[in-house]
Amino acid sequence: MTIEPQMEATAIDTLDPNISDTRMVAGWISPEGKYFKVPGIWAHDVLARSIIGRDDAGGRELELAGWVHLTNRGSPCILRGTPYTQPQLDTLFDLGLKFEGREFGRAILAAIRTVQEQ
């Protein structure tokens, strides 16, 4: 199942690495590596509805389509049995480097290392 986003992706270079609350950098990453930042804390389902373009949509639809759920703590989650795509790993790496001075970025980079070791 492929989901065509109904909104613009977030450009990583527009993010402030000194943001006071990195929970605001959580979001979703498409199989093509497009990153979508949450509009607020704990707002993954709100964002999923905007991405999909339906009020009855939710994060589960994105997960089933192979999207990565980037948690508020910087942990990337993907549906069990679904491999990360190289564009997703590239985007995660870019986000990890952008925030490498923060726990959020360090968690992303640690997760990437774990994936590469498997």
N, C-alpha and C positions, 0 to 999 in steps of 0.2 A: 504494500500500500504506500503510495506516494502522497505527500501533502504539499500543495503549493501554497506558500505563505501569502497571507492576505495583508501583509504589512511589511515595511522596510526593516531589514536587519540593522543591528547596531554596529557601528564602526568601532573597532577596538581602540583605534588611535584617538577617539574622542573621550575615552574614559579617563578619569582623574585617578592616578595611582595613590593619591593622598586622601581619597574620599574618606569621610569620617566613619561610615558604616558600610563595610564591604558586603553586607547582606543585600545591598542595593545593586550588586553586580551579578547576583545569581541569575539564572535564566535557562534558556533552551538552546541547543546547538543541533542544527539540521544535519542529515547525512552528508550534505554538500559542504558542511563547515560554516554555514551562516549562523551567526550568534545573535540572539534576541535577549535583551536585558529586561528583567522584571520591572514593572511600573511601581512596585512598592514591596515592602517586606512581606514575606509569605504570600506572594501573589503569582505563583506559578500557574495555577488554574486560570486566573484572570488573563494572564499572558497567553496561555494555550488557546483560550476562546478567541482572542484577537488574532493570533497566528492563523487559526483554522477558519475564522470568519463566521462562527456560529455560536449563539448563546448557550446551546446545549452541549457544546464540546468541552473536553477536558484534557488533562495531561496524559491520560491513559492512551488516547488516540495518537498522540505524538510518540509515546513510548513504543506502541505497536508498530509505528512507522520507522523505528530505528533512530529516533531523536535522543540526544543526551540531555538528561535533567541535571543541570549544574546547581547543586544545593547552596544554601545560604552560607555554608561553611567551606565551600570550595571543593566539595566532593562531587566528581562526575559520576552519574548513575545511568546505566543503560540496561535495558531489559535482558535478563539472563538468557544466554545463548545467542545474543545479538552481538556481533563483533563491532568494535569501533571502526569507522572508516578513516582512511588517512587524512582527509580534510577535517574531520572532527578532532583527531589527534593534533593536527597542525594548529587549529584554533585554540584548543586547550593549552598547547605549549605557548602560544602568543599571550593568552590571558595569564598563564602562570608567570611568564617573564614580566608582564606589565605590573603584576602585584607580588613579585618575588620577595619584597621586603615585608610582606604582610602574611599572616597565617593563611589567608584565603589563597594566595598564590602558591605558597609552599605546599598546601594540601593538593592543589591541582598538579603540581610538578611531581609530587610523590606518587599520585595515582597514575600518572603517565609512566613513571619508572616501573611500577607494578605491572602494568599492561604489557610493557616491552619485555619484561622478564618471563612472561608466560609463554 
